[in-house]
Amino acid sequence: MNMTPPSAEPITAAVTAPVLALAGICKRFDGIVALDHVTLSLRPGQVLALVGENGAGKSTLVKTLTGIYQPDSGAITLDGAALRLAGPQDAMRAGITAVHQETVMFDELTVAENIFAGRQPRHGFPPRVDWCRIEREAEVLFARLEVALPVRARVKDLSVAQRHFVGIARALSQRARVVILDEPTASLSQREIRELYRIIGQLRAAGTAVIFISHKFDEIYAVADSYAVLRDGQCVATGALADIAEAELVALMVGRSVGAVFPQGDAAPGATLLEVQGYSHPTEFCDISFSVRRGEILGFYGLVGAGRSEVMQALFGLGGHSAGTLTIDGVAVAVNSPGDAIAHGIAYVPEDRQHQGAHLSLPILHNITLPILSRIGFLLRGKRAKETAIARRLCAQLELKAAHFLQPVSELSGGNQQKVVLAKWLATDPRVIILDEPTKGIDIGSKAAVHALIRQMVERGLAVILVSSELPEVLGMADRVMVMRQGRIACGFSRAEATPERVVAAASGCAVAEEAA
């Protein structure tokens, strides 16, 4: 599929001065260097891809540019003039705005009210909010973006993509000079991604500078014209994307060559460990049957809404089911709660790490040992060394980047938050581990570490169920692939049989899938 956005001639960088420039920006937290003399510039109409591993400093840089953090040293200039951002309002007034992956908005307010929140136009005496003007100007903004979105709709009723469009409209209403798009496509469909590409093209053609942050290289090469690589808080490289290959960009990001993308092992699957027969739910899935063996990776693939996560949650005692049997080592077991699942050696790493996977306000140490407190001792009397040893071993294994074990999980990057969730469930010493989108939203270096860890799991005899929307990941890691469609298992493939064409056809219900199966 051609994901290239509509052509839009950017303003020639060679003949324009930087709209925004950073020189020697430094930022430290409790002795940890988050930004180390970062220097880069951005010109009108330029789309700069800001890339780097989780923990490289991207989020800190964005928060510095939007006034949330103030640099310890260095200078920021806008149109050549020194700029001091004491807070987010200063950044907004300067024309710098960010649209985040999880856009924060007022859910109960309308689209138009969100766009002009905090700066509503007023009229009359005494001054009153001019609601008609707010809605009229919001409609003009969406007409400019060529997006059909009712300005009186409540934000809580919008899709993720529509919320992104509201954020972009808000940026345009502020006459933004610099727009930062932070992982904007993470939860979008292919159609919505194409729509976003078109809007980025509009911003570029209008002379707006764009900082585009993404872990997906196809997106980076589709929309950006230049790149800046952050590694360990330093800007280690900048240049034109046309002059650098993807492999070179990856090597700059991780500081080393990432070898085989999907590591292969020598372990041969053993006897059947877990078997599911006729699992059904009144509304989510029907007649689900499969088995997974010791030392095997069983992949689950399907389109959004196919029911994969719902099945996995039921196996872990979440969401429930109405029929079917679950056996472990040939013995039927009842799993009616996560406690039952843990007792039978089943662990589940959820897709939504922030709301389901971790307690963000708690330290790393306590998150990791939370499921095994009964083994360590509820009051941890005399057991602190054991708890620390467990956390230290798992953090080292997962290459977790953090200041210390008592750092709150909320302060970590997305990839490192995911590593904490993985460590938490590995601490239970499971026999079966269900990984639901384990590499979603994390960088390529962290993905390689997670893939290597999965391979280590199966070599130790664990049974792994891998749920992923990334087809290369499923095909590259799984020994067998189950494809779900509309709440049912449509097909099952061996590694040799699972070609991209067959798997996608089965997931979408194409006739060729039935022939291939």
VMD Tcl script that draws the C-alpha trace (Angstrom):
set ca {
  {0.00 0.00 0.00}
  {1.39 3.40 -0.91}
  {1.35 5.43 2.29}
  {3.11 8.47 0.81}
  {1.23 11.69 1.58}
  {0.07 13.99 -1.18}
  {3.00 15.92 -2.57}
  {3.55 19.31 -1.04}
  {6.60 21.35 -1.93}
  {8.25 22.41 1.35}
  {9.72 25.85 1.67}
  {13.35 25.52 0.60}
  {15.47 25.19 3.74}
  {18.52 26.65 2.04}
  {16.94 30.08 1.69}
  {15.10 30.32 5.01}
  {16.45 31.03 8.48}
  {15.56 28.66 11.32}
  {12.24 29.35 12.96}
  {13.37 27.47 16.08}
  {16.89 26.69 17.27}
  {18.30 24.95 20.33}
  {21.90 25.45 21.40}
  {23.56 23.39 24.14}
  {20.33 22.46 25.96}
  {21.00 20.50 29.18}
  {18.53 19.03 31.67}
  {19.23 16.91 34.74}
  {16.98 15.09 37.20}
  {18.44 13.94 40.54}
  {21.89 13.69 39.01}
  {20.65 11.85 35.90}
  {21.48 13.63 32.64}
  {18.33 13.63 30.50}
  {19.55 16.13 27.88}
  {23.23 16.67 27.29}
  {24.12 19.79 25.21}
  {21.43 19.19 22.59}
  {21.77 21.43 19.56}
  {19.45 21.40 16.55}
  {17.42 23.76 14.38}
  {14.10 23.67 12.54}
  {13.14 25.70 9.49}
  {9.70 26.76 8.20}
  {8.05 23.97 6.21}
  {10.50 21.35 7.47}
  {9.29 17.99 8.80}
  {11.94 16.75 11.21}
  {11.82 13.13 12.37}
  {13.01 13.01 15.99}
  {14.11 9.42 16.61}
  {15.74 7.52 19.43}
  {15.24 4.62 21.78}
  {12.88 4.90 24.75}
  {14.76 6.82 27.41}
  {16.94 8.63 24.86}
  {15.52 12.03 25.88}
  {12.74 12.63 23.31}
  {10.00 13.21 25.89}
  {12.22 15.51 27.96}
  {13.05 17.53 24.85}
  {9.38 17.86 23.93}
  {8.50 18.98 27.47}
  {11.32 21.52 27.32}
  {10.05 22.91 24.02}
  {6.50 23.18 25.37}
  {7.50 24.94 28.60}
  {6.79 22.07 31.02}
  {10.50 21.80 31.85}
  {13.00 24.64 31.91}
  {16.54 23.80 30.74}
  {19.38 23.95 33.25}
  {21.59 25.55 30.61}
  {21.61 26.36 26.93}
  {19.47 28.64 24.80}
  {16.28 28.45 22.74}
  {15.69 31.01 20.01}
  {12.59 31.75 17.94}
  {13.19 33.67 14.70}
  {16.66 34.47 16.01}
  {15.41 36.05 19.25}
  {16.05 34.48 22.66}
  {13.02 32.62 24.00}
  {12.36 31.78 27.64}
  {9.49 29.38 28.27}
  {8.43 29.64 31.89}
  {5.39 27.44 31.28}
  {3.09 25.90 28.66}
  {1.24 29.18 28.18}
  {4.49 30.83 27.07}
  {5.02 28.06 24.50}
  {1.47 28.47 23.20}
  {1.92 32.24 22.84}
  {5.19 31.62 20.99}
  {3.40 29.31 18.56}
  {4.86 26.00 19.81}
  {2.33 23.24 20.42}
  {2.31 19.46 20.79}
  {-0.22 16.78 19.84}
  {0.49 13.70 21.94}
  {-0.26 10.01 21.41}
  {-2.79 10.19 24.25}
  {-4.21 13.65 23.70}
  {-5.41 15.25 26.93}
  {-8.74 17.01 26.44}
  {-11.91 17.91 28.31}
  {-14.10 14.92 27.50}
  {-17.39 16.52 28.51}
  {-16.83 19.66 26.40}
  {-17.55 19.98 22.71}
  {-14.99 19.94 19.92}
  {-15.22 23.71 19.50}
  {-14.94 24.33 23.25}
  {-11.79 22.21 23.44}
  {-10.15 24.06 20.55}
  {-10.59 27.44 22.26}
  {-10.33 26.31 25.91}
  {-8.68 28.99 28.02}
  {-8.83 31.65 25.29}
  {-12.48 31.99 24.33}
  {-13.32 35.10 22.31}
  {-15.69 37.47 24.10}
  {-18.09 40.24 23.13}
  {-20.55 42.67 24.62}
  {-20.54 44.45 27.96}
  {-20.08 42.95 30.41}
  {-17.89 40.64 28.25}
  {-19.45 37.25 27.53}
  {-18.12 34.22 25.71}
  {-18.99 34.44 22.02}
  {-20.17 30.85 21.50}
  {-21.32 31.47 17.94}
  {-17.91 32.77 16.94}
  {-16.19 29.78 18.61}
  {-18.25 27.31 16.60}
  {-17.93 29.32 13.40}
  {-14.13 29.53 13.66}
  {-13.90 25.83 14.54}
  {-15.83 24.98 11.39}
  {-13.43 27.13 9.35}
  {-10.46 25.26 10.83}
  {-11.88 21.84 9.91}
  {-12.77 23.09 6.44}
  {-9.15 24.15 6.05}
  {-8.05 20.66 7.15}
  {-10.70 19.09 4.88}
  {-11.94 17.04 7.84}
  {-15.65 16.46 8.44}
  {-16.11 16.73 12.19}
  {-19.18 18.20 13.97}
  {-17.97 21.02 16.18}
  {-20.77 20.43 18.72}
  {-19.85 16.77 19.29}
  {-18.59 15.84 22.74}
  {-14.93 14.89 22.74}
  {-15.70 11.76 24.78}
  {-17.60 10.40 21.77}
  {-14.72 10.85 19.31}
  {-12.30 8.24 17.99}
  {-8.56 8.50 18.66}
  {-7.97 9.86 15.16}
  {-10.68 12.50 15.56}
  {-9.10 13.61 18.85}
  {-5.80 14.05 17.00}
  {-7.54 16.21 14.41}
  {-9.01 18.34 17.20}
  {-5.49 18.77 18.59}
  {-4.16 19.84 15.19}
  {-7.08 22.25 14.75}
  {-6.27 23.73 18.15}
  {-2.66 24.21 17.02}
  {-3.82 25.94 13.85}
  {-6.14 28.20 15.84}
  {-3.10 29.36 17.83}
  {-1.25 30.14 14.57}
  {1.37 27.60 15.55}
  {4.82 28.06 14.09}
  {6.02 24.66 15.33}
  {3.79 21.58 15.71}
  {5.12 18.51 17.55}
  {3.39 15.23 16.67}
  {4.32 12.65 19.32}
  {3.54 9.07 18.17}
  {0.35 10.31 16.46}
  {-0.41 7.08 14.56}
  {-0.07 4.54 17.40}
  {-3.81 3.77 17.56}
  {-4.94 4.76 14.06}
  {-6.21 2.67 11.18}
  {-4.49 2.75 7.79}
  {-7.16 5.10 6.42}
  {-6.74 7.46 9.38}
  {-2.94 7.38 8.96}
  {-3.31 8.44 5.32}
  {-5.57 11.29 6.44}
  {-2.97 12.40 8.96}
  {-0.26 12.29 6.29}
  {-2.38 14.58 4.11}
  {-2.75 17.08 6.95}
  {1.00 17.02 7.63}
  {1.47 17.85 3.97}
  {-0.85 20.84 4.42}
  {1.10 22.07 7.43}
  {4.38 21.76 5.56}
  {3.02 23.58 2.50}
  {1.80 26.42 4.73}
  {5.29 26.87 6.17}
  {4.60 25.31 9.56}
  {7.59 23.44 10.99}
  {6.75 19.92 12.20}
  {8.62 17.65 14.62}
  {7.44 14.09 13.95}
  {8.16 11.43 16.59}
  {7.57 7.79 15.68}
  {9.09 4.35 16.17}
  {7.79 3.25 12.75}
  {10.34 3.75 10.00}
  {7.86 3.51 7.15}
  {6.06 6.53 8.62}
  {9.29 8.44 9.15}
  {10.39 7.98 5.55}
  {6.88 8.75 4.27}
  {6.42 12.16 5.91}
  {9.76 13.58 7.04}
  {12.49 15.25 5.01}
  {15.17 15.36 7.73}
  {16.10 13.55 10.94}
  {17.69 14.12 14.33}
  {18.86 11.16 16.42}
  {18.87 11.29 20.22}
  {20.90 8.74 22.17}
  {21.51 8.87 25.90}
  {20.37 12.49 26.00}
  {22.68 13.64 23.20}
  {21.86 14.62 19.64}
  {24.29 12.30 17.88}
  {23.32 12.93 14.26}
  {21.20 15.13 12.01}
  {20.73 15.26 8.26}
  {18.49 14.65 5.27}
  {16.54 11.39 5.30}
  {17.26 10.93 1.61}
  {20.94 10.53 2.50}
  {20.65 7.77 5.09}
  {19.43 4.16 4.93}
  {17.14 2.69 7.56}
  {19.85 0.32 8.87}
  {22.22 3.25 9.37}
  {19.53 5.18 11.23}
  {18.89 2.21 13.53}
  {22.61 1.85 14.26}
  {22.78 5.54 15.21}
  {19.79 5.15 17.53}
  {21.05 2.15 19.47}
  {24.77 2.81 19.22}
  {25.34 -0.66 17.87}
  {24.30 -2.84 14.97}
  {21.01 -4.62 15.61}
  {21.52 -8.06 14.12}
  {18.78 -10.49 13.34}
  {15.46 -8.79 13.90}
  {13.77 -11.94 15.12}
  {16.20 -14.27 16.91}
  {15.83 -17.96 16.14}
  {16.48 -20.67 18.71}
  {17.27 -24.36 18.69}
  {14.65 -25.41 21.25}
  {12.12 -27.98 19.97}
  {8.55 -27.71 21.34}
  {7.69 -30.42 23.86}
  {4.43 -31.92 25.07}
  {1.16 -29.98 25.13}
  {1.04 -27.77 28.21}
  {-2.18 -25.77 27.80}
  {-5.26 -26.71 25.79}
  {-8.44 -24.71 25.23}
  {-11.62 -26.38 23.98}
  {-14.83 -24.63 22.94}
  {-14.23 -21.38 24.82}
  {-17.16 -19.02 24.20}
  {-18.44 -15.70 25.44}
  {-21.98 -14.34 24.90}
  {-20.80 -11.28 22.96}
  {-17.02 -11.39 22.35}
  {-15.92 -14.78 20.95}
  {-17.24 -18.22 20.08}
  {-15.91 -21.81 20.03}
  {-12.24 -21.00 20.56}
  {-10.06 -24.13 20.53}
  {-6.26 -24.35 20.41}
  {-3.28 -25.78 22.26}
  {0.25 -24.61 23.03}
  {3.26 -26.77 23.90}
  {6.23 -26.32 26.18}
  {8.94 -24.35 24.43}
  {6.57 -23.08 21.75}
  {5.51 -19.60 20.63}
  {1.91 -19.59 19.45}
  {1.08 -16.41 17.56}
  {-2.38 -14.83 17.42}
  {-3.13 -12.41 14.59}
  {-6.29 -10.61 13.52}
  {-7.72 -7.25 12.59}
  {-8.95 -4.76 15.18}
  {-12.09 -6.15 16.83}
  {-11.33 -9.78 16.00}
  {-11.55 -10.75 19.69}
  {-7.93 -11.73 20.38}
  {-7.48 -9.69 23.56}
  {-10.89 -10.74 24.87}
  {-9.94 -14.42 24.59}
  {-6.64 -13.84 26.38}
  {-8.31 -11.88 29.16}
  {-10.79 -14.73 29.65}
  {-7.92 -17.22 29.95}
  {-6.49 -15.03 32.71}
  {-9.79 -14.84 34.57}
  {-10.80 -11.40 33.31}
  {-14.04 -10.74 31.46}
  {-15.38 -14.25 31.94}
  {-16.74 -16.81 29.51}
  {-19.89 -18.91 29.31}
  {-18.63 -22.25 27.97}
  {-15.53 -24.29 27.27}
  {-12.76 -26.09 29.11}
  {-9.15 -25.25 29.93}
  {-6.63 -27.98 30.70}
  {-3.05 -27.73 31.91}
  {-0.91 -30.84 31.61}
  {-4.07 -32.75 30.76}
  {-5.89 -31.70 33.95}
  {-9.01 -29.51 33.66}
  {-8.72 -26.32 35.70}
  {-11.12 -23.52 36.56}
  {-9.83 -19.98 36.05}
  {-12.36 -17.51 37.39}
  {-9.95 -14.80 38.53}
  {-6.39 -13.62 37.95}
  {-5.49 -15.25 41.26}
  {-6.61 -18.61 39.88}
  {-4.58 -18.04 36.72}
  {-1.42 -17.14 38.64}
  {-1.86 -20.19 40.87}
  {-1.96 -22.40 37.75}
  {1.14 -20.75 36.29}
  {-0.55 -18.44 33.76}
  {0.68 -14.84 33.39}
  {-0.86 -12.12 31.22}
  {0.95 -9.00 30.01}
  {-1.87 -6.68 28.86}
  {-1.85 -4.38 25.85}
  {-2.73 -1.28 27.90}
  {0.33 -1.02 30.13}
  {-0.65 2.32 31.69}
  {-4.13 1.37 32.87}
  {-3.93 -2.40 33.25}
  {-0.26 -3.34 33.41}
  {1.37 -1.15 36.05}
  {0.67 1.05 39.05}
  {2.27 4.20 37.68}
  {2.54 5.99 41.02}
  {4.39 3.09 42.68}
  {8.15 2.55 42.40}
  {9.67 0.08 39.95}
  {10.65 -2.24 42.80}
  {7.14 -2.56 44.21}
  {5.56 -3.00 40.79}
  {7.82 -5.93 39.96}
  {7.24 -7.80 43.22}
  {3.54 -7.01 43.61}
  {2.25 -10.39 42.29}
  {4.65 -12.38 44.52}
  {4.32 -10.60 47.86}
  {2.87 -13.75 49.42}
  {6.09 -15.59 48.55}
  {8.39 -12.87 49.84}
  {6.33 -11.89 52.89}
  {3.52 -9.39 53.04}
  {5.29 -7.06 55.47}
  {8.67 -7.73 53.85}
  {10.25 -8.10 57.27}
  {13.83 -9.12 56.65}
  {12.95 -9.76 52.99}
  {13.97 -6.45 51.44}
  {17.23 -7.88 50.13}
  {15.36 -10.72 48.41}
  {12.88 -8.29 46.84}
  {15.71 -6.08 45.60}
  {17.63 -9.06 44.20}
  {14.59 -10.19 42.19}
  {14.04 -6.70 40.78}
  {17.74 -6.23 40.02}
  {17.97 -9.53 38.13}
  {14.89 -8.85 35.98}
  {15.80 -5.21 35.29}
  {19.25 -6.26 34.13}
  {17.77 -9.00 31.95}
  {15.39 -6.53 30.30}
  {17.97 -3.70 30.08}
  {15.67 -1.34 31.97}
  {16.81 2.29 31.94}
  {15.97 4.03 35.20}
  {17.63 6.20 37.85}
  {16.97 3.73 40.67}
  {14.53 1.02 41.78}
  {12.46 3.49 43.83}
  {11.75 5.71 40.81}
  {7.98 5.88 40.10}
  {6.98 4.02 36.94}
  {5.16 7.16 35.74}
  {8.55 8.84 35.24}
  {9.78 6.17 32.81}
  {9.49 6.22 29.04}
  {6.83 4.04 27.42}
  {9.27 1.30 26.49}
  {10.70 1.11 29.99}
  {7.20 1.03 31.48}
  {6.54 -2.01 29.30}
  {9.71 -3.63 30.57}
  {8.52 -3.15 34.16}
  {5.24 -4.91 33.29}
  {7.15 -7.80 31.69}
  {9.43 -8.04 34.70}
  {6.43 -8.11 37.05}
  {4.95 -11.18 35.42}
  {8.26 -12.96 34.88}
  {8.75 -12.67 38.62}
  {5.85 -15.11 39.10}
  {7.85 -17.87 37.33}
  {4.94 -18.68 34.98}
  {4.55 -21.82 32.91}
  {2.38 -20.08 30.29}
  {2.83 -16.40 29.53}
  {0.38 -14.44 27.36}
  {1.95 -11.39 25.72}
  {-0.69 -9.01 24.33}
  {1.03 -6.52 21.97}
  {4.31 -6.68 23.98}
  {6.23 -4.31 21.68}
  {3.51 -1.76 21.00}
  {4.88 1.78 21.11}
  {8.48 0.86 21.96}
  {11.62 1.53 19.98}
  {13.53 -0.90 17.81}
  {16.30 -1.49 20.34}
  {13.77 -2.33 23.07}
  {11.89 -4.55 20.64}
  {15.07 -6.52 19.99}
  {15.52 -6.97 23.76}
  {11.90 -8.16 24.17}
  {12.24 -10.58 21.24}
  {15.43 -11.98 22.71}
  {13.68 -12.39 26.05}
  {10.77 -14.26 24.43}
  {13.28 -16.62 22.84}
  {14.90 -17.18 26.23}
  {11.50 -17.99 27.72}
  {10.79 -20.79 25.27}
  {14.31 -22.15 25.62}
  {13.56 -22.53 29.35}
  {10.44 -24.51 28.48}
  {7.76 -21.84 28.89}
  {4.76 -21.80 26.58}
  {4.32 -18.34 25.03}
  {1.14 -16.98 23.45}
  {2.07 -13.91 21.41}
  {-0.74 -11.55 20.35}
  {0.44 -8.91 17.91}
  {-0.95 -6.60 15.25}
  {2.48 -6.43 13.62}
  {2.50 -9.14 10.98}
  {6.32 -9.32 10.65}
  {6.56 -9.90 14.41}
  {4.04 -12.75 14.35}
  {5.62 -14.40 11.32}
  {9.15 -13.85 12.60}
  {8.63 -15.14 16.14}
  {5.80 -17.70 16.15}
  {6.15 -21.45 15.60}
  {2.45 -21.58 14.69}
  {-0.04 -18.83 13.91}
  {-3.75 -18.73 14.76}
  {-5.77 -16.15 12.85}
  {-8.94 -14.73 14.39}
  {-11.81 -13.06 12.57}
  {-15.08 -11.80 14.05}
  {-14.64 -13.61 17.35}
  {-13.69 -16.99 15.87}
  {-10.51 -18.76 14.86}
  {-10.51 -18.57 11.09}
  {-7.31 -20.51 10.31}
  {-4.23 -22.03 11.82}
  {-0.85 -22.12 10.07}
  {2.50 -23.74 10.73}
  {5.59 -21.56 10.38}
  {6.18 -22.91 6.88}
  {2.58 -22.29 5.80}
  {2.25 -18.79 7.31}
  {2.97 -16.41 4.46}
  {1.94 -12.73 4.73}
  {-0.61 -13.18 1.94}
  {-2.27 -16.20 3.56}
  {-2.41 -14.70 7.04}
  {-3.82 -11.34 5.90}
  {-6.33 -13.07 3.65}
  {-7.53 -15.22 6.56}
  {-7.83 -12.19 8.84}
  {-9.84 -10.22 6.30}
  {-12.03 -13.13 5.15}
  {-10.83 -13.17 1.54}
  {-11.66 -16.22 -0.55}
  {-7.96 -16.90 -1.10}
  {-7.60 -17.57 2.62}
  {-9.92 -20.55 2.49}
  {-8.03 -21.93 -0.49}
  {-4.70 -21.40 1.30}
  {-5.93 -23.08 4.47}
}
mol new
graphics top color blue
foreach p $ca { graphics top sphere $p radius 0.5 }
foreach p [lrange $ca 0 end-1] q [lrange $ca 1 end] { graphics top cylinder $p $q radius 0.2 }
display resetview
